């Protein structure tokens, strides 16, 4: 699992170590993206007018980023204004989608 932190709302790299406690699972790899490169890359994928942030993306096991455009997520949700309300973060739904994706991947491999 990857978690990318970026400089929205005044965040700085020095804040990341404290923020990682929000996702302290040892399977999570944390990255700092001061130039919002990941958010910009996913902007067209999720149909956002601004670099993606406060966005949660799920990918199937075979998803790879092999070109300039990142892979399309199997599911995504957000906490942003002006984005589709049907994709507003719902932790229960997101968890169910993640579980379904894991089970599907396990059966396929």
C-alpha positions as CSV (number, residue, x, y, z in Angstrom):
1,X,0.0,0.0,0.0
2,X,1.3,3.4,-0.9
3,X,0.4,6.7,0.7
4,X,1.6,9.9,-1.0
5,X,1.7,13.1,1.1
6,X,1.8,16.4,-0.7
7,X,1.9,20.1,0.1
8,X,-1.8,20.9,0.2
9,X,-3.1,23.3,2.9
10,X,0.4,24.3,4.1
11,X,1.7,20.8,4.6
12,X,5.5,20.5,4.6
13,X,7.8,17.5,4.6
14,X,8.5,18.0,8.3
15,X,4.8,17.2,9.0
16,X,4.9,13.8,7.3
17,X,6.5,11.8,10.2
18,X,3.6,12.9,12.5
19,X,1.0,12.3,9.7
20,X,2.2,8.7,9.1
21,X,0.8,7.8,12.5
22,X,-2.6,8.1,10.9
23,X,-1.7,5.0,8.8
24,X,0.8,3.2,11.0
25,X,0.2,-0.2,9.3
26,X,3.7,-1.6,8.5
27,X,2.5,-2.6,5.0
28,X,2.1,1.1,4.1
29,X,4.9,2.9,2.3
30,X,4.8,6.7,2.8
31,X,6.1,9.1,0.2
32,X,6.5,12.9,0.2
33,X,5.5,14.7,-3.1
34,X,6.3,18.4,-2.7
35,X,5.5,19.2,-6.3
36,X,2.2,17.4,-6.4
37,X,3.3,15.2,-9.3
38,X,1.2,12.3,-8.3
39,X,-1.9,14.5,-7.8
40,X,-1.3,16.1,-11.2
41,X,-0.9,12.7,-12.9
42,X,-4.2,11.5,-11.6
43,X,-6.1,14.7,-12.4
44,X,-7.3,13.5,-15.8
45,X,-7.9,10.0,-14.5
46,X,-10.4,11.1,-11.9
47,X,-11.7,14.0,-13.9
48,X,-10.5,16.7,-11.5
49,X,-9.8,20.3,-12.4
50,X,-7.1,20.5,-9.6
51,X,-4.3,18.1,-8.7
52,X,-5.8,15.1,-6.8
53,X,-5.5,15.2,-3.1
54,X,-7.6,13.8,-0.3
55,X,-8.3,11.1,-2.8
56,X,-8.3,7.3,-2.2
57,X,-7.5,5.0,-5.0
58,X,-7.7,1.2,-5.3
59,X,-6.0,-0.8,-8.0
60,X,-6.0,-4.4,-9.0
61,X,-2.9,-6.4,-8.5
62,X,-1.9,-6.1,-12.2
63,X,-2.1,-2.3,-12.4
64,X,1.2,-0.8,-13.5
65,X,2.3,2.7,-14.3
66,X,4.2,2.2,-17.5
67,X,3.7,5.5,-19.3
68,X,3.1,9.2,-18.5
69,X,-0.6,8.4,-17.6
70,X,-1.1,6.4,-14.5
71,X,-3.3,3.3,-14.4
72,X,-7.0,3.7,-14.0
73,X,-8.0,2.7,-10.5
74,X,-10.5,-0.1,-10.0
75,X,-12.3,2.2,-7.5
76,X,-11.7,5.7,-6.1
77,X,-13.3,8.0,-3.6
78,X,-12.5,11.6,-2.5
79,X,-13.2,14.3,0.0
80,X,-13.2,17.3,-2.4
81,X,-15.6,20.0,-3.3
82,X,-16.8,20.0,-6.9
83,X,-16.2,16.3,-7.5
84,X,-18.9,13.6,-8.0
85,X,-21.0,13.2,-4.9
86,X,-21.4,9.4,-5.6
87,X,-17.6,9.1,-5.0
88,X,-17.5,11.1,-1.8
89,X,-15.6,9.0,0.7
90,X,-17.7,6.5,2.5
91,X,-15.4,4.4,4.7
92,X,-17.7,1.4,4.8
93,X,-18.2,1.3,1.1
94,X,-14.5,1.9,0.4
95,X,-13.6,-0.9,2.7
96,X,-16.1,-3.3,1.0
97,X,-14.6,-2.4,-2.4
98,X,-11.1,-3.0,-1.1
99,X,-12.1,-6.4,0.3
100,X,-13.8,-7.4,-2.9
101,X,-10.8,-6.4,-4.9
102,X,-8.4,-8.4,-2.7
103,X,-10.7,-11.5,-2.9
104,X,-10.9,-11.1,-6.7
105,X,-7.1,-10.8,-6.9
106,X,-6.6,-13.8,-4.7
107,X,-8.8,-16.0,-6.9
108,X,-7.1,-14.8,-10.0
109,X,-3.5,-15.5,-8.8
